[in-house]
Amino acid sequence: YLARDYVGAQAALPFALLDQISLIGTPARVADRLQAYHEVGVTNLTFTAVGNTIDERIASVRTMAEVLDMSGCAS
């Protein structure tokens, strides 16, 4: 990664690890994972809006808000 070999750095991380430490997948899957985190007492998560444009990032935030509602964890 520090050598700017982003493809190599990405290949070095097993998908299983990324899956354990990230909320990735379909909105329904992410909502299920949020619920599982909630059930074990997780109270804080970090969200990064993804996208190449501001409109894509706004859409990412909106999707995450919908997923949070789907999870039933929003307070």
HUVEN-V661166 format. One record per residue. N is the residue number from 1. RES is the residue in one letter. PHI is phi in degrees with one decimal (NA if undefined). BURIAL is # if it has 24 or more other ideal C-beta (glycine too) atoms within 12 Angstrom, else .. D_CENTER is the distance of its C-alpha to the mean C-alpha in whole Angstrom. Layout:
BEGIN
{{N	RES	PHI	BURIAL	D_CENTER} {N	RES	PHI	BURIAL	D_CENTER}}
END
This chain:
BEGIN
{{1	Y	NA	.	21} {2	L	-64.9	.	23} {3	A	-85.7	.	26} {4	R	66.2	.	23} {5	D	-91.0	.	23} {6	Y	-67.4	.	20} {7	V	-65.2	.	20} {8	G	-64.1	.	22} {9	A	-64.7	.	19} {10	Q	-63.8	.	16} {11	A	-66.5	.	19} {12	A	-76.2	.	20} {13	L	-97.0	.	16} {14	P	-65.4	.	16} {15	F	-57.6	.	14} {16	A	-58.7	.	14} {17	L	-66.0	.	13} {18	L	-58.9	.	10} {19	D	-65.7	.	9} {20	Q	-75.1	.	11} {21	I	-106.5	.	9} {22	S	-130.2	.	5} {23	L	-99.3	#	3} {24	I	-127.1	.	5} {25	G	127.8	.	8} {26	T	-70.0	.	10} {27	P	-54.4	.	10} {28	A	-64.1	.	12} {29	R	-66.3	.	10} {30	V	-63.8	#	7} {31	A	-61.3	#	10} {32	D	-62.4	.	12} {33	R	-66.4	#	10} {34	L	-60.1	#	10} {35	Q	-61.8	.	13} {36	A	-63.6	.	14} {37	Y	-61.4	.	12} {38	H	-59.5	.	15} {39	E	-63.9	.	18} {40	V	-97.1	.	18} {41	G	97.8	.	18} {42	V	-67.2	.	15} {43	T	-116.7	.	15} {44	N	-136.7	.	13} {45	L	-133.4	.	9} {46	T	-107.4	.	8} {47	F	-116.7	.	7} {48	T	-118.6	.	8} {49	A	-71.9	.	9} {50	V	-107.3	.	10} {51	G	148.6	.	13} {52	N	-87.7	.	17} {53	T	-125.3	.	18} {54	I	-62.8	.	18} {55	D	-64.1	.	18} {56	E	-66.5	.	15} {57	R	-68.2	.	13} {58	I	-62.8	.	15} {59	A	-61.8	.	14} {60	S	-63.3	.	10} {61	V	-64.9	.	11} {62	R	-62.9	.	13} {63	T	-61.5	#	11} {64	M	-64.5	#	9} {65	A	-63.4	.	12} {66	E	-64.1	.	13} {67	V	-63.6	#	10} {68	L	-61.6	#	11} {69	D	-62.4	.	15} {70	M	-60.0	.	15} {71	S	-71.5	#	13} {72	G	78.5	.	17} {73	C	-96.6	#	15} {74	A	-68.3	.	16} {75	S	-121.6	.	19}}
END
